[in-house]
C-alpha cells in the first residue's frame, strides 16, 4: 500500500512540475505567433532580393540566414521553416525561460521589420 501511495505522490509531483501556467501557455502562444510573422517577413524579404544590387543582395541574404538560424522550436509548437527540412531547430539545445523565448521572438520580428523598412 505504501508503494502505491509513494507512486501516486511521485506521479502527482511530476504532473505539477511539468504543467505550465496559463500565463506561460499564453506567452508561448504569443511567441509562436510572432515567430510565424518573422518567417513571413523573411519570406517577403527573400522575394525582394532579386531587385537588389549584388552587394545588397549578398548582405541581405547573409542577414536573413542569420535570422533563420536564430529560430528554434517553441515548446508545444512545431517550427516549419521552408528550405530547412531535415535541419534541426529543436528547442532541446535552447534553455530559456518562457519570457526569454517571447523576448527573442519580439527581437527577431523587430529585426525583420527594420530590414523591411530599409529594403523597400
C-alpha positions in Angstrom: 0.0 0.0 0.0 2.9 2.4 0.8 4.4 1.7 -2.6 1.2 2.8 -4.3 1.0 5.9 -2.2 4.6 6.8 -3.0 3.9 6.1 -6.7 0.8 8.3 -6.6 2.7 11.1 -4.9 5.5 10.9 -7.5 3.0 11.0 -10.3 1.3 14.0 -8.8 4.6 15.9 -8.3 5.7 15.1 -11.9 2.4 16.4 -13.3 2.5 19.5 -11.1 6.1 20.3 -12.2 5.6 19.7 -15.8 2.4 21.6 -16.3 2.6 25.2 -17.4 0.6 28.0 -16.0 -2.0 29.7 -18.1 0.3 32.8 -18.3 3.2 30.7 -19.6 1.0 29.0 -22.2 -0.3 32.4 -23.4 3.3 33.7 -23.6 4.4 30.7 -25.6 1.4 31.1 -28.0 2.3 34.7 -28.5 5.9 33.8 -29.1 4.8 31.3 -31.7 2.5 33.8 -33.4 5.4 36.3 -33.5 7.6 33.5 -34.9 5.2 33.0 -37.8 5.3 36.7 -38.5 9.2 36.5 -38.5 9.0 33.6 -41.0 6.5 35.5 -43.2 8.7 38.6 -43.1 11.8 36.6 -44.1 9.9 35.1 -47.0 8.8 38.6 -48.1 12.4 39.9 -47.9 13.7 36.9 -49.8 11.2 37.6 -52.6 12.5 41.2 -52.8 16.2 40.1 -53.1 16.1 39.8 -56.9 15.6 43.6 -57.2 18.7 44.3 -55.1 22.2 45.0 -56.3 24.7 42.1 -56.0 26.3 43.7 -52.9 22.9 44.5 -51.2 21.6 41.0 -52.1 24.6 39.3 -50.5 24.3 41.4 -47.4 20.5 40.8 -47.1 21.0 37.1 -47.8 23.5 36.8 -45.0 21.3 38.7 -42.5 18.3 36.6 -43.4 20.3 33.4 -43.0 21.4 34.6 -39.5 17.8 35.3 -38.6 16.7 31.8 -39.8 19.4 30.2 -37.8 18.3 32.0 -34.7 14.8 30.4 -35.0 14.1 27.5 -32.7 11.1 25.4 -31.9 9.0 26.9 -29.2 7.9 24.3 -26.6 4.5 23.0 -27.6 4.7 24.2 -31.2 6.4 22.8 -34.4 8.7 25.0 -36.4 8.2 24.7 -40.1 10.8 26.7 -42.0 10.7 26.2 -45.8 14.0 25.1 -47.2 15.2 23.9 -43.8 13.7 20.4 -44.0 16.0 18.0 -42.1 17.8 20.9 -40.4 17.5 20.8 -36.6 15.9 23.8 -35.0 14.9 21.8 -31.9 14.4 23.6 -28.6 16.3 21.0 -26.6 19.5 23.0 -27.2 17.8 26.2 -26.0 17.3 26.6 -22.3 15.4 29.9 -22.0 12.6 30.9 -19.7 9.2 31.5 -21.3 9.7 35.2 -21.0 13.1 35.0 -22.7 11.6 32.9 -25.5 9.0 35.6 -26.1 11.6 38.4 -25.9 13.7 36.6 -28.5 10.8 36.4 -30.9 10.0 40.0 -30.4 13.6 41.0 -31.1 13.7 38.8 -34.3 10.4 40.4 -35.5 11.8 43.9 -34.8 14.9 43.0 -36.9 12.8 41.7 -39.8 10.6 44.8 -39.7 13.7 47.1 -39.6 15.0 45.2 -42.7 11.7 45.5 -44.5 11.8 49.3 -44.0 15.3 49.6 -45.3 14.9 47.2 -48.3 11.8 48.6 -49.9 
